[in-house]
Amino acid sequence: MTDLDADAVIVGSGPGGATVAEVLTAAGWSVVVLEKGRNHLIDTDPPYAPRHEFSNDELKFSFRHVLGPDPLAEPRTFRRTEADGDRLFTGDVNNLPSTVGGGGTHADGKLPRFREEDFALLSERGPVDGAEVADWPVTYADLEPHYAAVERAIGVAGDAEANPFAAWRSGPYPMPPGPDMFGATLSVPAAERHGLHPYRAPTGANSVPYDGRPACNDCGFCGYYGCPIHAKGDPVAMLQRALRTGRCDLRPEHHVTEVVLDRSGRRATGVRYLDAEGAVGEVRAAHVVLAAGAFETPRLLLSCGVGNSSGLVGRHLMYHFQTFTVGAFPFSLHGERGRSVTQLHDDFCVPTADDLAAARTAGLPWFRGGIVEHGAAAHPIQEALTYPSGPLHNVAMRDSALRDRLWVFTMQGEDLPQVANRVDLDPSVRDVWGRPAGRATYSPHRHELVASDHWAPLLERVLLDAGTEWSVSSTSPPKDAPGADEHPLGLAPASRHVMGTCRMGTDPATSVVGPEGRFHDVENLLCADSSVFVTSAGYGPTLTLAALAHRTATLLAGAPPPEAPAPR
């Protein structure tokens, strides 16, 4: 191929794309990073300083779509099954930020690793009827050095000895954990009294100055907000280092519309895009890396008919089945201050003999839950919208049972892959560019419902033991929620953890990409986002997708892998 614009073009600038850009530029490659959203994160001219366009503004981020996408301009659609017709809802469906930095900009920064079993679920636990449980083609040992590398790249604060269920690791976290939220000092001892094992969450928010960025000042605007002082390292740190090499060209407001193939159909020559003025352009590169996320990556592939000989592009869509257990204390917690979550427990990822007996009683061979986050609730405007108008509104706001006194357990429950759950193209809804909107078809498996029912009562007892006046549980998507049929999106998951739509494997008939992230159908097309996940595990996906992207980029560049010490 001649007249190349770059060695690689990367579609998407979130955690996966930023990681690939850093690794490839460090290896001497030239890269172009195309991001369809605006740039509020980092200057694209030397000295590549972080921008200061983020602020503690609830309206700006939660209601005015500063980080994008605007669901009126870029709608998605949702249905539970094909029996629902073309769609039940049009609008915001599991949207992640569409901006330089992608989903990393709005995340509260919890960065746990998966465990060894998470990569071999079929071998370790066995099949489940109605689900496509499979082993990953990579192991934890394959990923461990890449986990360590991205923890250093992002800057992760945590205690390597605190979690009794954690997989082995080759070294400590780069930073010590940050301070505990006040609510966690109440929920942690209560959880321990019930035999659980809470620990300080590993987070990508600096606990001390790191990599030229300040420590977190506990302003409370972590989850769903860009950090005003850039104490969160994901992905600003990786993009900054890539830009400083002089070999990275970051282009915001470049919306990729097509992966271009040569005449053989086996090689990509680059991508076509629309710029901010709507002009068509093309980047020609020796390699194309898709890192647009597990919703937008399959949407792009399906819209241009690339990489889908297996028919599995978009299939096996997974979220996390979320169980929310909430309770109000009789005094203020000031939970809107500090990081969104400072403690986790992993016990439900490792079911006991009693748990497995309960699964069999429910007609399942096994079940697993997920990490449980000990966290706070809403900010004032979101809280205000939950109360009725009139004289009681001010009373409710002053009492603040649903914000200042509320404490929340969130279980990120494992979501088993099902072939019917998928992202495809809506037949008639279009976005502002005239392209077919992405459509999610999703219903949870019985596994998720039974696991939630099993562990929610324990979480309610823990909160009552901690001192709450009441405790109640709900789920997303809801189970038998009154009025849900009148608001169909109420039946959709609220989770922003989207995974599995281009699953990896060794067999081209049953997977979309190989173990190194390379598409089976197109030899120089790679995927570096959570589309490649085989199972969802019960952990947040960000660190694992970044570790996979680091491995993919390292193999692509032929760079020496990070050192991988033997297990301790």
C-alpha positions as CSV (number, residue, x, y, z in Angstrom):
1,M,0.0,0.0,0.0
2,T,1.4,3.4,-0.9
3,D,0.6,7.0,0.0
4,L,-0.3,6.1,3.6
5,D,-1.4,8.7,6.1
6,A,-0.3,6.7,9.0
7,D,0.9,3.2,10.1
8,A,-2.4,2.8,12.0
9,V,-5.7,4.7,12.1
10,I,-7.6,4.3,15.4
11,V,-11.4,4.8,15.6
12,G,-12.2,6.1,19.0
13,S,-10.2,7.8,21.7
14,G,-11.5,6.2,24.9
15,P,-9.6,3.8,27.1
16,G,-9.0,1.2,24.4
17,G,-8.0,3.6,21.6
18,A,-5.9,5.8,23.9
19,T,-4.0,2.7,25.1
20,V,-3.3,1.5,21.6
21,A,-2.1,5.0,20.6
22,E,0.3,5.1,23.5
23,V,1.8,1.7,22.8
24,L,2.1,2.1,19.0
25,T,3.6,5.6,19.2
26,A,6.1,4.4,21.8
27,A,7.1,1.7,19.4
28,G,7.8,4.3,16.7
29,W,4.5,4.0,14.7
30,S,2.6,6.9,13.4
31,V,-1.1,6.9,14.3
32,V,-4.2,9.0,13.4
33,V,-6.9,8.9,16.1
34,L,-10.4,9.8,14.8
35,E,-13.0,10.8,17.5
36,K,-16.5,11.7,16.4
37,G,-17.1,13.8,19.6
38,R,-15.9,17.2,20.6
39,N,-12.6,17.8,22.5
40,H,-12.9,19.1,26.0
41,L,-10.0,17.0,27.4
42,I,-6.6,17.9,26.1
43,D,-4.9,20.4,23.8
44,T,-3.8,18.8,20.5
45,D,-0.9,21.3,20.1
46,P,2.3,21.3,22.2
47,P,2.7,21.1,25.1
48,Y,-0.5,19.0,25.0
49,A,-1.8,20.3,28.3
50,P,-5.1,19.1,29.8
51,R,-7.9,21.5,29.1
52,H,-10.0,23.0,31.9
53,E,-13.5,22.8,30.4
54,F,-14.9,20.4,33.0
55,S,-16.6,21.8,36.1
56,N,-18.8,20.8,39.0
57,D,-22.0,21.5,37.1
58,E,-24.8,18.9,37.4
59,L,-26.9,20.5,34.6
60,K,-24.0,20.7,32.2
61,F,-23.1,17.0,32.3
62,S,-26.3,15.3,33.2
63,F,-28.9,17.2,31.2
64,R,-27.1,19.3,28.5
65,H,-25.0,16.5,26.9
66,V,-21.7,18.4,27.1
67,L,-19.9,15.1,26.7
68,G,-22.4,13.8,24.1
69,P,-24.0,12.2,22.5
70,D,-27.3,14.2,22.2
71,P,-29.9,11.5,22.0
72,L,-32.1,13.7,19.7
73,A,-29.2,13.9,17.2
74,E,-27.8,10.4,17.7
75,P,-30.7,8.2,18.9
76,R,-30.6,4.6,19.7
77,T,-33.5,2.2,19.9
78,F,-34.4,-0.6,22.3
79,R,-36.6,-3.7,22.4
80,R,-36.6,-6.7,24.6
81,T,-37.1,-9.4,22.0
82,E,-38.0,-9.6,18.3
83,A,-41.6,-10.1,19.3
84,D,-41.7,-6.4,20.4
85,G,-41.6,-5.3,16.7
86,D,-39.0,-2.9,15.4
87,R,-38.5,-1.0,18.7
88,L,-40.1,-0.1,22.1
89,F,-38.1,3.1,22.7
90,T,-36.0,5.7,20.8
91,G,-33.5,7.9,22.6
92,D,-30.7,7.4,25.1
93,V,-30.0,3.7,25.3
94,N,-26.9,2.9,27.4
95,N,-25.1,6.0,26.0
96,L,-21.4,6.5,26.8
97,P,-19.7,9.8,26.3
98,S,-19.0,10.7,22.7
99,T,-16.0,13.0,23.2
100,V,-12.2,12.9,23.3
101,G,-11.5,10.4,26.0
102,G,-14.7,8.5,25.5
103,G,-16.2,6.6,28.5
104,G,-13.0,7.2,30.5
105,T,-13.9,10.9,31.0
106,H,-17.2,10.2,32.9
107,A,-16.3,7.1,34.8
108,D,-15.8,7.3,38.6
109,G,-12.6,5.3,38.0
110,K,-13.2,1.9,39.7
111,L,-10.5,-0.3,38.1
112,P,-10.7,-3.9,39.4
113,R,-9.0,-6.8,37.5
114,F,-10.9,-9.9,36.5
115,R,-10.0,-13.2,38.3
116,E,-8.5,-16.4,36.8
117,E,-11.9,-18.1,36.7
118,D,-13.4,-15.3,34.7
119,F,-11.4,-16.3,31.6
120,A,-12.3,-20.0,31.9
121,L,-16.0,-19.9,33.0
122,L,-17.1,-22.9,30.9
123,S,-14.3,-25.1,32.0
124,E,-14.6,-24.1,35.7
125,R,-18.4,-23.9,36.1
126,G,-19.9,-25.6,33.1
127,P,-22.7,-24.8,30.6
128,V,-26.0,-23.1,31.4
129,D,-29.1,-23.8,29.3
130,G,-30.0,-20.8,27.1
131,A,-26.7,-19.1,27.5
132,E,-23.5,-19.2,25.3
133,V,-21.0,-19.6,28.1
134,A,-17.5,-20.0,26.7
135,D,-13.8,-19.8,27.7
136,W,-11.7,-16.9,26.6
137,P,-8.8,-17.7,24.3
138,V,-6.5,-15.8,26.7
139,T,-5.8,-16.5,30.3
140,Y,-5.3,-14.3,33.3
141,A,-1.6,-15.1,33.1
142,D,-1.5,-13.8,29.5
143,L,-3.0,-10.5,30.6
144,E,-1.3,-10.0,34.0
145,P,1.7,-8.1,32.7
146,H,-0.6,-5.9,30.6
147,Y,-2.9,-5.3,33.6
148,A,0.2,-4.1,35.5
149,A,1.3,-1.9,32.6
150,V,-2.1,-0.1,32.2
151,E,-2.3,0.3,36.0
152,R,0.9,2.2,35.8
153,A,-0.1,4.1,32.7
154,I,-3.4,5.3,34.1
155,G,-2.3,5.6,37.7
156,V,-4.3,3.3,39.9
157,A,-4.6,3.7,43.7
158,G,-5.3,0.6,45.8
159,D,-4.1,-1.9,48.4
160,A,-2.7,-5.0,46.8
161,E,-3.2,-7.1,49.9
162,A,-6.7,-6.0,50.9
163,N,-9.0,-8.3,48.8
164,P,-8.8,-12.0,49.7
165,F,-10.5,-13.0,46.5
166,A,-8.1,-11.1,44.1
167,A,-6.0,-12.9,41.5
168,W,-2.3,-12.9,42.0
169,R,-0.4,-9.8,40.9
170,S,3.2,-9.1,40.0
171,G,3.5,-6.0,42.2
172,P,1.7,-3.4,44.2
173,Y,-0.6,-0.6,42.9
174,P,1.2,2.5,41.8
175,M,-0.5,4.6,44.5
176,P,-1.9,3.9,48.0
177,P,-5.7,4.0,48.4
178,G,-7.4,7.3,49.0
179,P,-9.5,8.2,52.0
180,D,-12.7,6.4,52.9
181,M,-16.1,8.0,52.5
182,F,-18.0,8.5,55.7
183,G,-20.8,6.1,54.7
184,A,-18.2,3.4,54.0
185,T,-17.0,3.6,57.6
186,L,-20.5,2.5,58.6
187,S,-21.2,-0.1,55.9
188,V,-17.8,-1.8,56.0
189,P,-17.9,-3.1,59.6
190,A,-21.6,-4.1,59.1
191,A,-20.6,-6.1,56.1
192,E,-17.8,-7.8,58.0
193,R,-20.2,-8.7,60.8
194,H,-22.1,-10.7,58.1
195,G,-19.0,-12.6,56.9
196,L,-18.3,-10.4,53.9
197,H,-14.8,-9.0,53.0
198,P,-15.0,-5.3,51.9
199,Y,-11.8,-3.6,50.8
200,R,-10.6,-0.3,49.5
201,A,-11.6,-0.1,45.8
202,P,-8.8,0.3,43.2
203,T,-9.5,3.5,41.4
204,G,-8.0,5.6,38.7
205,A,-8.3,8.8,40.8
206,N,-5.0,9.9,42.2
207,S,-4.6,9.6,45.9
208,V,-1.2,11.5,45.7
209,P,0.2,13.6,42.9
210,Y,1.0,11.3,40.0
211,D,2.4,11.7,36.5
212,G,2.2,15.5,36.7
213,R,-1.4,15.5,37.8
214,P,-2.7,16.4,41.2
215,A,-4.3,14.3,43.9
216,C,-8.1,14.0,44.0
217,N,-9.6,16.8,46.1
218,D,-12.8,14.8,46.9
219,C,-15.1,17.3,45.2
220,G,-17.7,14.6,44.6
221,F,-18.0,15.0,40.8
222,C,-16.4,11.7,39.8
223,G,-19.1,9.4,38.4
224,Y,-20.7,10.8,35.2
225,Y,-18.5,13.9,35.2
226,G,-15.2,15.0,33.7
227,C,-12.6,15.7,36.4
228,P,-12.0,19.5,36.7
229,I,-8.4,19.0,37.9
230,H,-7.6,15.9,35.9
231,A,-6.9,13.7,38.9
232,K,-8.5,10.8,36.9
233,G,-5.8,9.4,34.6
234,D,-8.0,7.5,32.2
235,P,-7.5,8.2,29.4
236,V,-5.9,11.7,29.5
237,A,-2.5,10.2,30.6
238,M,-2.2,7.8,27.7
239,L,-3.3,10.4,25.1
240,Q,-0.9,13.0,26.5
241,R,2.1,10.6,26.2
242,A,1.0,9.6,22.7
243,L,0.8,13.2,21.5
244,R,4.1,14.1,23.1
245,T,5.9,11.6,20.8
246,G,5.0,13.8,17.8
247,R,3.6,10.6,16.1
248,C,0.0,10.9,17.1
249,D,-2.6,13.0,15.1
250,L,-5.7,13.3,17.3
251,R,-8.7,14.6,15.3
252,P,-12.0,15.4,17.1
253,E,-15.3,15.7,15.3
254,H,-14.4,13.1,12.7
255,H,-17.2,10.7,12.4
256,V,-16.1,7.4,10.8
257,T,-18.7,6.0,8.4
258,E,-16.9,3.1,6.7
259,V,-14.0,0.7,6.9
260,V,-12.6,0.6,3.4
261,L,-11.4,-2.7,2.0
262,D,-9.2,-3.5,-1.0
263,R,-10.4,-5.6,-3.9
264,S,-9.7,-8.9,-2.2
265,G,-11.9,-8.0,0.8
266,R,-9.3,-9.4,3.1
267,R,-7.3,-6.2,3.8
268,A,-8.4,-2.8,5.0
269,T,-6.9,0.3,3.3
270,G,-8.3,2.8,5.8
271,V,-11.5,4.5,6.9
272,R,-13.8,7.1,5.5
273,Y,-15.3,9.8,7.7
274,L,-17.4,13.0,7.9
275,D,-15.7,16.0,9.4
276,A,-17.4,18.7,11.5
277,E,-18.6,20.5,8.3
278,G,-19.9,17.3,6.8
279,A,-17.2,16.9,4.2
280,V,-16.2,13.4,3.3
281,G,-12.6,12.4,4.0
282,E,-10.4,9.3,4.1
283,V,-7.4,8.2,6.2
284,R,-5.3,5.5,4.5
285,A,-3.3,3.3,6.9
286,A,-1.5,0.0,7.0
287,H,-3.7,-1.1,10.0
288,V,-7.2,-0.1,11.2
289,V,-8.0,-0.4,14.9
290,L,-11.6,-0.2,16.0
291,A,-12.1,1.2,19.6
292,A,-15.5,2.8,19.4
293,G,-17.1,0.7,22.1
294,A,-19.2,-2.4,22.1
295,F,-22.2,-0.5,20.7
296,E,-20.7,1.7,18.1
297,T,-18.1,-0.8,16.8
298,P,-20.6,-3.4,15.7
299,R,-22.9,-0.7,14.4
300,L,-20.0,0.6,12.1
301,L,-19.2,-2.9,10.9
302,L,-22.8,-3.8,10.2
303,S,-23.4,-0.5,8.3
304,C,-20.5,-1.2,5.9
305,G,-20.8,-5.0,5.8
306,V,-17.3,-5.8,7.1
307,G,-16.1,-8.7,9.3
308,N,-19.3,-10.6,9.7
309,S,-18.9,-14.0,7.9
310,S,-19.8,-15.7,11.2
311,G,-23.0,-13.7,11.5
312,L,-22.0,-12.9,15.1
313,V,-21.1,-9.2,14.8
314,G,-23.4,-7.5,17.3
315,R,-24.4,-10.8,19.0
316,H,-23.8,-11.8,22.6
317,L,-24.5,-8.3,23.9
318,M,-23.9,-8.1,27.7
319,Y,-24.3,-5.5,30.3
320,H,-24.2,-6.1,34.1
321,F,-27.5,-7.0,35.8
322,Q,-27.5,-4.3,38.6
323,T,-29.0,-4.9,42.0
324,F,-29.5,-1.7,44.0
325,T,-30.0,-2.0,47.8
326,V,-30.6,1.3,49.4
327,G,-31.2,2.6,52.9
328,A,-31.5,6.0,54.7
329,F,-29.6,6.7,57.8
330,P,-31.1,9.0,60.5
331,F,-28.3,11.5,60.0
332,S,-26.4,13.2,57.1
333,L,-23.7,11.2,55.3
334,H,-22.6,14.0,52.9
335,G,-22.2,11.3,50.3
336,E,-22.0,13.7,47.4
337,R,-18.5,14.5,48.6
338,G,-15.5,12.3,48.0
339,R,-15.1,9.7,45.2
340,S,-18.4,8.0,44.2
341,V,-17.2,4.6,45.6
342,T,-14.3,3.9,48.0
343,Q,-15.1,0.3,49.0
344,L,-16.1,-2.9,47.3
345,H,-16.6,-6.5,48.2
346,D,-16.2,-9.5,45.9
347,D,-17.8,-12.3,47.9
348,F,-20.6,-12.8,45.4
349,C,-18.2,-13.4,42.6
350,V,-17.0,-16.5,44.4
351,P,-20.2,-18.4,45.4
352,T,-20.1,-20.6,48.5
353,A,-21.4,-24.1,48.7
354,D,-24.6,-22.7,50.2
355,D,-24.9,-20.3,47.3
356,L,-24.5,-23.0,44.8
357,A,-27.1,-25.2,46.5
358,A,-29.5,-22.3,46.2
359,A,-28.7,-22.1,42.5
360,R,-29.5,-25.8,42.1
361,T,-32.8,-25.4,44.0
362,A,-33.7,-22.7,41.5
363,G,-33.0,-25.0,38.6
364,L,-29.6,-23.6,37.6
365,P,-26.3,-25.5,37.7
366,W,-24.6,-22.5,39.3
367,F,-24.8,-18.7,39.5
368,R,-22.4,-15.9,40.3
369,G,-23.1,-12.3,41.3
370,G,-20.6,-9.5,41.0
371,I,-18.7,-6.8,42.9
372,V,-20.8,-4.8,45.3
373,E,-20.0,-1.1,45.4
374,H,-20.5,0.7,48.7
375,G,-21.5,4.2,47.5
376,A,-23.6,7.3,47.7
377,A,-26.5,8.6,45.8
378,A,-27.6,11.5,43.7
379,H,-26.6,15.2,43.5
380,P,-29.2,17.8,44.4
381,I,-30.8,18.4,41.0
382,Q,-31.3,14.7,40.3
383,E,-32.7,14.3,43.8
384,A,-35.1,17.3,43.3
385,L,-36.5,15.6,40.2
386,T,-37.6,12.6,42.2
387,Y,-39.9,14.5,44.6
388,P,-43.3,15.9,43.7
389,S,-43.9,19.6,43.3
390,G,-45.8,21.6,45.8
391,P,-45.4,22.4,49.5
392,L,-43.9,19.0,50.3
393,H,-41.0,19.5,47.9
394,N,-39.0,21.8,50.1
395,V,-39.7,19.5,53.1
396,A,-38.4,16.5,51.2
397,M,-35.3,18.3,50.0
398,R,-34.4,19.5,53.5
399,D,-34.9,15.9,54.8
400,S,-32.9,14.6,51.9
401,A,-33.6,10.9,52.5
402,L,-32.7,10.1,48.9
403,R,-29.4,12.0,48.8
404,D,-27.8,13.3,52.0
405,R,-28.9,10.4,54.1
406,L,-28.9,7.6,51.5
407,W,-26.3,4.8,51.2
408,V,-26.4,2.4,48.3
409,F,-25.0,-1.1,47.6
410,T,-24.8,-1.8,43.8
411,M,-24.1,-5.3,42.7
412,Q,-22.7,-5.4,39.2
413,G,-24.1,-8.9,38.6
414,E,-22.6,-11.2,35.9
415,D,-24.7,-11.1,32.7
416,L,-24.5,-14.4,30.8
417,P,-24.1,-14.1,27.0
418,Q,-27.1,-15.0,24.9
419,V,-27.1,-15.1,21.1
420,A,-30.5,-13.3,20.9
421,N,-29.1,-10.3,22.8
422,R,-27.5,-8.1,20.3
423,V,-26.8,-4.7,18.6
424,D,-28.0,-4.3,15.1
425,L,-29.3,-1.5,12.8
426,D,-32.7,-0.1,13.2
427,P,-34.7,-0.4,10.0
428,S,-36.0,3.2,9.9
429,V,-34.6,5.4,12.7
430,R,-31.7,7.5,11.5
431,D,-29.1,9.8,13.2
432,V,-28.2,13.4,12.3
433,W,-25.8,12.1,9.5
434,G,-28.6,10.0,8.0
435,R,-27.0,6.7,9.1
436,P,-29.1,3.9,10.6
437,A,-29.4,4.1,14.4
438,G,-28.0,1.3,16.5
439,R,-30.7,-0.9,18.1
440,A,-30.3,-3.0,21.3
441,T,-32.3,-6.2,21.7
442,Y,-31.9,-7.4,25.3
443,S,-33.6,-9.6,27.9
444,P,-31.8,-11.0,31.0
445,H,-31.2,-14.7,31.5
446,R,-32.8,-16.5,34.5
447,H,-29.3,-16.7,36.0
448,E,-29.2,-12.9,36.6
449,L,-32.7,-12.8,38.1
450,V,-32.1,-15.7,40.5
451,A,-28.7,-14.4,41.6
452,S,-30.1,-11.0,42.4
453,D,-33.0,-12.5,44.4
454,H,-30.5,-14.6,46.3
455,W,-28.1,-11.9,47.4
456,A,-30.4,-8.8,47.8
457,P,-31.9,-9.8,51.1
458,L,-28.4,-10.2,52.6
459,L,-27.5,-6.7,51.4
460,E,-30.6,-5.3,53.0
461,R,-29.7,-6.9,56.3
462,V,-26.2,-5.4,56.2
463,L,-27.6,-1.9,55.7
464,L,-30.0,-2.3,58.5
465,D,-27.2,-3.6,60.7
466,A,-25.2,-0.5,59.7
467,G,-27.9,1.7,61.1
468,T,-30.3,2.6,58.3
469,E,-33.9,3.3,59.1
470,W,-35.1,1.1,56.3
471,S,-33.7,-0.9,53.4
472,V,-35.1,-2.0,50.0
473,S,-33.8,-3.4,46.8
474,S,-34.5,-2.9,43.1
475,T,-32.8,-4.0,39.9
476,S,-31.9,-2.7,36.5
477,P,-33.5,-3.9,34.3
478,P,-36.4,-4.1,36.8
479,K,-38.2,-7.3,37.7
480,D,-42.0,-7.1,37.7
481,A,-41.8,-3.3,38.2
482,P,-45.2,-1.6,38.4
483,G,-45.7,0.6,35.4
484,A,-42.7,-0.7,33.5
485,D,-44.9,-1.6,30.5
486,E,-46.1,2.0,30.3
487,H,-42.4,3.2,30.1
488,P,-40.7,0.6,27.9
489,L,-37.2,1.9,28.6
490,G,-37.8,1.0,32.2
491,L,-37.3,-2.6,31.0
492,A,-33.9,-1.8,29.6
493,P,-30.7,-2.0,31.6
494,A,-29.4,1.4,32.9
495,S,-25.8,0.0,33.0
496,R,-23.1,1.7,30.9
497,H,-21.0,-1.4,30.9
498,V,-21.5,-2.7,27.4
499,M,-19.6,-5.8,26.3
500,G,-19.4,-8.8,24.0
501,T,-20.6,-7.8,20.5
502,C,-17.5,-9.0,18.6
503,R,-16.4,-11.8,20.9
504,M,-12.9,-13.3,20.6
505,G,-12.1,-16.9,20.0
506,T,-10.0,-19.3,17.9
507,D,-12.8,-20.6,15.7
508,P,-14.0,-18.1,12.9
509,A,-17.3,-19.9,12.9
510,T,-18.1,-19.1,16.6
511,S,-16.2,-15.8,17.1
512,V,-15.4,-12.5,15.3
513,V,-11.8,-11.8,16.3
514,G,-8.9,-13.9,17.3
515,P,-7.0,-14.0,20.6
516,E,-4.8,-11.1,19.5
517,G,-7.8,-8.9,18.6
518,R,-7.5,-9.3,14.9
519,F,-10.6,-9.9,12.9
520,H,-10.9,-13.3,11.3
521,D,-12.2,-11.9,8.0
522,V,-9.8,-8.9,7.6
523,E,-6.2,-9.5,8.4
524,N,-5.1,-5.9,9.2
525,L,-8.3,-4.9,11.0
526,L,-8.2,-5.1,14.8
527,C,-10.6,-4.5,17.8
528,A,-9.5,-2.8,21.0
529,D,-12.6,-2.3,23.1
530,S,-15.0,-4.4,25.2
531,S,-16.7,-5.8,22.1
532,V,-14.2,-8.6,22.3
533,F,-15.4,-9.8,25.7
534,V,-16.5,-13.5,25.8
535,T,-18.2,-13.2,29.2
536,S,-19.0,-10.2,31.3
537,A,-17.7,-11.4,34.7
538,G,-18.9,-9.4,37.7
539,Y,-16.3,-6.7,37.5
540,G,-16.2,-3.3,35.8
541,P,-14.8,-3.8,32.3
542,T,-12.5,-0.8,31.9
543,L,-9.2,-2.1,33.2
544,T,-9.7,-5.4,31.4
545,L,-10.5,-3.8,28.0
546,A,-7.4,-1.5,28.5
547,A,-5.2,-4.6,29.3
548,L,-6.5,-6.4,26.2
549,A,-5.9,-3.3,24.1
550,H,-2.4,-3.1,25.5
551,R,-1.8,-6.7,24.6
552,T,-3.3,-6.2,21.1
553,A,-1.1,-3.2,20.4
554,T,2.0,-4.8,21.8
555,L,1.6,-7.8,19.6
556,L,0.7,-5.6,16.5
557,A,3.9,-3.5,17.0
558,G,6.1,-6.5,17.6
559,A,7.2,-4.8,20.8
560,P,8.6,-6.8,23.7
561,P,5.9,-7.6,26.2
562,P,6.0,-6.2,29.7
563,E,7.8,-8.4,32.1
564,A,5.5,-11.1,33.5
565,P,6.9,-12.4,36.8
566,A,5.7,-15.8,38.1
567,P,2.7,-15.9,40.4
568,R,3.6,-15.1,44.0
